[in-house]
């Protein structure tokens, strides 16, 4: 009982704190909404979009953010962006390209990375080309190195960011496309970047002329929505070259594609799970009908 009471009190405190923070900081702007291919019970990943999203991640995001849970082989597994049902031309017939460990695309991608391995026979660590079985390496060796390179801020791991954020896909898309100049009423510090879709307390950044003697906002002064990040806007038109010339190279398209990739990264087995769910619901429906008509047949001749 004591544990339950503590949990209830902690939950109440968290809700009250969140409400107070939102009131103080002006909340956030409502997220932009998109029609995502993976949404709904029958949703599937857009394989080409996931491939482009991986390209955006490698070109832009990977310089600061890791995808720690992913191995190269995951890219070639069934449902992955580089899965192959059959080998492309020029690959030996003995190769099983449906296997991630033999997938030529995955092997080529992995080989582009240098992996620290060892120790060798002399006790030294060494560098080697990546293998499909290796984890996709992050940009930093540890959290301390990451903070030192980013002014004290720790770039989050992106492998599960979609699952870790409320309305994850729309949140990440809105954040990436939502950077704006700071409102005139606030003064940003060095290395701070304003985004109305990022939760924060903008009341702390109000200029002196918008505060009273005690530091509170003057009556009638609206606290801007959103917050500030250490990360500046990472995307710009034309920053990534797509092989398909029909796909626009714009911030909006980059954001959509990288959301597709990060959603897949957070749940690589989603399509299999949904397929199993549909089969299970169909089975339960048939079973329900059988039981219903069996019940009626058994009790139809019983006198009441």
N, C-alpha and C positions, 0 to 999 in steps of 0.2 A: 504494500500500500504506500509506503514511504517513497519507493522508487517511482511509482505511478504519479504520486503527487509532485515529486521533483520534476518529472518529465513535463507535467502539465504547466507547472510554474515556469520552466525553462522555455516551453513553447510560447506561453503568453508573453514572456519578456521579449523573446525574439520578434514576435509579431508587433509588439508595442514599439520596439527599437526600430524595426523596419518602417513602421508608419511614421515615426518621428523623423527618421532620416529622410523619408520621401517628402514630408512636409517642409523640412528645413532646406532641402536641396532643390525643391521645385519639381521633383519627379523626373521622369524621362518622357520624351516624345513617343507617341504610339508607333510601334514598329511597322515598317513597311511589310506588306503581305505579297507573297508570290505564289503562283501555282507551281508547286514542286512535283516533279515526276514521281518521287518516292512517297508522296502523301497518300493516305487512305489505305484500306485493307487490300487493295489490288495494285498499289503503287509499286513501281520498279525504278531502279536506277537508270539514268540515261548514260550508257556506257561511254559514249563519246564525250559527254560533258564531264564525267569523272576523270577521263584521261586528260582533258584540257585543264581540269582543276588540279590534277597532280602536277602538271607543267607549271601552273601558276604558283603552287606551293613551292616547288623546287626553285623557281626563278626569284620569287619575292619573299615568301614566308620563311623558307628554310634557313635564311641567314640569321634568324633570331629564335624561331620556334621549332621544337622537335615534335615528332609523332612517335613517342616512345614505345607504344604498344604494337606498332606495325613492323613486320619483317618484309623483306623483298618478296618472299614467296607468297605473301597474302595478295600481292598485286596480280598474281597469276592463278589464284584459286578460282573455282567456279563462283561466278558472281563478281569477281574482281575486274578491274578496268582493263587488264591485259591478258585475261584468260583466252586461251585458244582451244577450239574444238578440233582443229586440224592444223597441221604444219604448213607454213607458207612455202612458196616455191624456193628451191635451193637448199632446203633443210633435209638431211638424210632421212630416208623412210623409216629407219630403225628408231628414230627419235619419237618419244611420246610427248608431244607438245602440250597435251592437256594436263600433264604433270608440271606443277610449278617449278620443280627442280630442274626440268629439262626444257622449260619454256624459253625459246631463244630471246624473246623480248625482255623477259625478266632477268635472264642471265646478263644481257647487255647492259641493262639499267644498273644492276648491282655492281658490275665491273667498273662502272664510272666512278664509284666511290672508293676511297681508301679506308680500310678497316685496320684498326690497331689490334694485333693478335700477339700471342706468345704466352709464356716465354719460350724461346727457342732452346736448342741444346746448350747454348752458352749462358742462358738465363736472361737474355735480353728480349725486350718487346720489339716487334717489327711491324711494318706496314705491308698489306697485301690487298689485291683487288677484292671487292665485295663478292659474296656468294648469295644465292637465293635464300639460304638458311639464315643469313645475318639479319640483325635488326637494322632498320634504317637509321643511320647515325644522326645525332643531333648536332647543333652548331657549337655546343660548349661541353667541356669535360665534366663540369659540376655546376651546382647552383651558385656557388660563390663567384665563379668565373662569369656566369651569365649576368649576375647583378653588377659586377665590376664593369662589364661592357655596356650596360644599359642604364648607367646613372643610378644604380641602386634598385631599379625595378626588375622583377623576375618575370621574363616572358613565359606565359603559360604553355603547357603541353597541349597541342591542338588535337591529339588523337581522339580525345573524348569531350572536346569543348562543346560540341553540339548537344550532347547528352547533359552536360553540366550546366547549361544555361536554359532558363525558362524561354519557351518558344525559340529554341536553339537556332534553326535555320534562318528564321526571320530576324532574329537578334543579330547574328553574325553578318547577314546581308545588309541590314540597316546600319550597323556599325561601320562596315567597310565603305559604304557609299554615303555616309552621313556627316562626314567632317565639314565643319563650317568655321568661318571667322567668329571669334568670340564676341558676344554682345558688348555694346559700348559701356555697359554698367559694371563690367568685371575687368580685373587686371590679372592676366596669366603670368605665372612665374616662368623662369627659364626651363625649357624642355617640356612644357605643358602644352597640350593640344586639345581644343574644345570639340566635344561631340555630344549633340543633344540626345543620343540614344544610349549613352553610357551613364550608369547611375553614379551620382556623386553629390556633394554638398556645395553648390555654387554660392551659397550665402557667405562662405568663408572668403570668397574671392571678390566680393563687392568692393568697389572703390570707396575711398573715404567720404566723398561727397554724397554717397548713397546710404550712409550709416549715421546713426545718432551718436551721442557722446558715449554711450555704453557699448557701441559696436553693433547694435541691432539694425536691421534694415529700416529705413525711414518708412513712414506710413505711405502707402500707395506705390511703393517700389516693388515690382514683381521680380522674384528670384528666377533667373533663367533655368529652363529645363536642362537636364543632362549633367555632365561632369567633364573632367579632364583626364587625359591619358598621357603616359610617357611616350607612347608610340604615335608618331606622326602618320598621316594618311599614307598607307603603304602602296596604294595603287594609283596609276596614272594611265591615261589613254596611250596605247602603243607600247607599253612597257614589256609586254610579252608577245612574241611573234607566233601566231597560230599557223599550222600547216594548211588548214582549210581556209582559203581566202574568202569564203562566203560567211564566215563567222566574224562578227565585228570585234575589233580589238579595243574595247572600251572598258572603263571602270565598271560599269554596270554588268557587262558580260563576264569580266574576270571574277567579280564578286559572286555571281550566280554559279559559275563553274567551280570555284574553290569551295563554295558551300556544298555542292554536289559531292565533291571529293571528301570533304571533312565529314559529311553525313555518312558516306560509305565507310570511312575509316572508323567511325564510332560504332557502326553496326554492319560489318561485312556480310553477315549471314541473314540480313533482313529478308531478302527475296525468298530464301529457303524457308524461313520461319513463316512468312505469309502464305507460301504454297502449302505448307503443312497445316496451317490454320484453316485454309479453305477446305482441304481434304477432310480434316477432322470435323468441321461443321457440317459438311455433306454427310459424313458417316453418322453423326449424331442425329441429323434430320431424318435419314432413312430409318435409323433405329427407333426414333420416336414414332414414326408412322407405323412401323411393324408392331411395336408395343401397343399403340392405340387401337389398331384394328384387331389385334389378338385379344385385347381386353374386351372389345365389343363382341367378338365371336364367342368367347368363353362365357360371358354373362348374358348373352342375348336370349337364351332359353331358360334362364332362371326366373321363376315366378316370384314376384314381390308380394 
